[in-house]
């Protein structure tokens, strides 16, 4: 059994920043965990009932209250501020790479349809082509996906890329990511979307630039036939 | 007076006037006394039996889910009783699994934890701890219970209708929940909505009652800052219920209209907005989280102080922390929606409010530790459950910080890490708090002591199996396992985690099985337990000054309150407790000569360092 608290491998450019934040929180909460649970156990042993023992008549301490209000406040605010830059990097469209390759992913019960722009490089034209449950992308190039949903809410989850975003019917929500190595990775649905939710999955194929171009060319050709 | 002398004097003192208890009761038929009762103590017991029944139902639903997850695709033992639309040949279908997920959450939250905390302890403790004869509106109180029965019946009936019970999750996200077209569940989802609307009415009538009682019916001398912490917590919870439930009910009615009469509040095809449902649901839902934990915090504070024989550390800080949680709880709902598609700038705002609300929880935890420090700790069953609450709440609180950081939440959102987190708060927190409360006040409710040996065995097995079930779920979440998956093995990268899922499932069966010890102890003690004295725990609060169980009307003589509720090990008396209604030394017997205490802040909880 895997009792690990280590994050699994990440293959996106912003993945390491998110993992690092996770480890910072893991260390901070780990230290607080051992200190507070340790104090609890120590008190239970030290102050267990014994004949003739009388508890101290203490109602509190303003100094202590101030300390354990201010210190946790500073710690959690520090975590929050440290989190802000990664959050903006991943989710704020203003920060998305401008030269990213553009795709549209349309979710519906229970499949992911990925639409490519075809030879003209533009979505919404006749030479677009769509593949089901396969997301082919080149390595080392930013990809911007506009998420749509046809029926209910789904959630576009790329665990190895550290990306998750709900797809909502009636909206188009942009996300981006950039792969750092080639290989096959998971695309899953993370929002309960009906009885086939558990099998609403696809595969992310990260190719070298050359392989990707030849794949795209062959698919575009198929499309035209 | 030594402890022994004080105890014996309390036992000797006859606090019920002859005839008082029976007065007005002779005419009451069995039905008025036990079924349509207006006595808050009887209603508390009715809520107890009702919500323990639903706790068993919710546990059984969880057991079936864990069977599918632990042994996917294998026939459920005894599953042959289910029709082919749920589990043909005992093999659970995906749509039935979704119903199990939905109904487990719904029943545990609305029909088990909430009525256990608010219905049982609100009814039992508020009048007794305030020195009141009953609730302000006894008939409304009765209505509150019977509305809960109706709601529960409708919810259970939804399993039997065509299409089965609701299957869109306890959160019922639209548009999935707006039409059977998406789930195959038509009538079941509508009954789910109707049931929760009725349950909301039950909660509201209760809340109005609690608030009025606390404001108007305190005994002389029971100033705001002499109110015991369980009653404080229930008062604040009642205010949250009064404000939050109408929001949910409004949303439920809109969803029901979308289902039944063709409105499109949440349906984008009719220019509705799916995210509106999430905003309404979580604007209710996050205060609801605190409705589910604040009363447990109050109960635990009471038990810790009493069984450590030491004043609660920072009484005022404890009250203010609860008040600030009650305010901040209204501005954090967006953290449930970080990945929902709302503006990412809002994510940052909700991150700030979310980390701030961690602070009052931390304050409470440190004050509990401060209460134990230099105490005289008695490890009775209620105390073991209360200590378990503290240690498990620490884990649940710390795991929440991961998701409070939206960037980390991108990965952990909707994984088993969340499932672990919420169960550390709701089971490790709320349910251990409930066990502490039931074992602590059982003698007051039923006049008999619960079996201590069996109680401890139940505690330790529950504590161990509980952690074996929920701790590994953190690890599943970190490996990326999504929640609400019928069969995670569909995903290749989750297949290596099957062994851990099976381990969790076996632990879950043992955890559920262990609860039979509690059930046996509960019913055996009710009839065969040792007769309970009025004050078995040598506690200070007013409910322990009346017989166990208290007579109709509770107090033969209106009690006068002289001090705060946590005057344990006071140097003023030799005994290690100092009941709230004991007149100060020199005040004359029976309190007649004692001066009327002046209202205002209690004089005692000045910060004192050292002895």
Interface residues (C-beta under 8 A of the other chain):
Chain A: X1 X2 X3 X4 X5 X6 X7 X8 X17 X18 X21 X22 X25 X26 X28 X29 X32 X33 X36 X37 X39 X40 X43 X44 X47 X48 X49 X50 X53 X54 X55 X56 X57 X58 X59 X60 X61 X62 X63 X64 X65 X68 X69 X72 X73 X76 X77 X79 X80 X82 X83 X84 X86 X87 X88 X90 X91 X92 X93 X109 X151 X152 X153 X155 X157 X159 X162 X163 X164 X165 X166 X167 X168 X169 X170 X171 X173 X186 X188 X189 X190 X191 X192 X193 X194 X195 X196 X197 X198 X199 X201
Chain B: X93 X94 X95 X98 X101 X167 X168 X169 X173 X175 X176 X182 X183 X184 X268 X269 X271 X272 X273 X274 X275 X308 X309 X310 X311 X313 X314 X315 X316 X317 X339 X340 X341 X344 X345 X347 X348 X351 X352 X355 X356 X358 X359 X362 X363 X365 X366 X367 X369 X370 X372 X373 X374 X375 X376 X377 X378 X379 X387 X390 X391 X394 X395 X398 X399 X401 X402 X404 X405 X406 X407 X408 X410 X411 X413 X414 X415 X472 X474 X475 X478 X479 X480 X482 X484 X485 X486 X487 X488 X490 X491 X492 X493 X496 X497 X499 X500 X503 X566 X568 X569 X570 X571 X576 X604 X605 X606 X607 X608 X609 X610 X611
